[in-house]
Amino acid sequence: MSAGTGVRHSEYNGSKTDPLHLVQMWVLPQHNGIKPSYGQHSFSAQQLHDRWLTIASGQKGVDAQIRLDADATFSAAEIEAGRS
């Protein structure tokens, strides 16, 4: 999500039975006054299994499914127990 010129939102668990796992990170944008936007992308367990996957970036030369208006890159991984 890009707040841009401002945005109102809330986070909640829509399930009455399943737990919610949420990580929220904020970065400063490179430009002020941009239009607010929202996007969502799913990544499979296979893509994340025992390796880092770049998921979002605004840095030049960094390939990512989600583009940011920020000098930042986010990666994720699901590391199997006992591995490093």
Residue pairs with C-beta under 8 A, 6 or more apart in sequence:
1 7
1 9
1 36
1 37
1 38
1 39
2 29
2 34
2 35
2 36
2 37
2 38
2 68
2 69
3 36
4 29
4 33
4 34
4 35
4 36
4 37
5 33
5 34
5 35
5 36
6 36
7 36
11 22
11 24
12 20
13 19
13 20
25 74
27 68
27 70
27 72
28 70
29 69
29 70
30 58
30 69
30 70
30 71
31 69
34 69
39 66
41 55
41 65
41 66
43 53
43 55
43 65
43 76
45 78
47 53
48 76
48 77
48 78
49 78
49 80
50 77
50 78
50 79
50 80
50 83
51 77
52 75
52 76
52 77
53 75
53 76
53 77
54 62
54 63
54 64
54 73
54 74
54 75
55 64
55 65
55 66
55 74
55 75
55 76
56 64
56 65
56 66
56 67
56 68
56 72
56 73
56 74
57 63
57 64
57 66
57 67
57 68
57 72
57 73
57 74
58 67
58 68
58 69
58 70
58 71
58 72
58 73
59 71
59 72
59 73
62 73
64 73
64 74
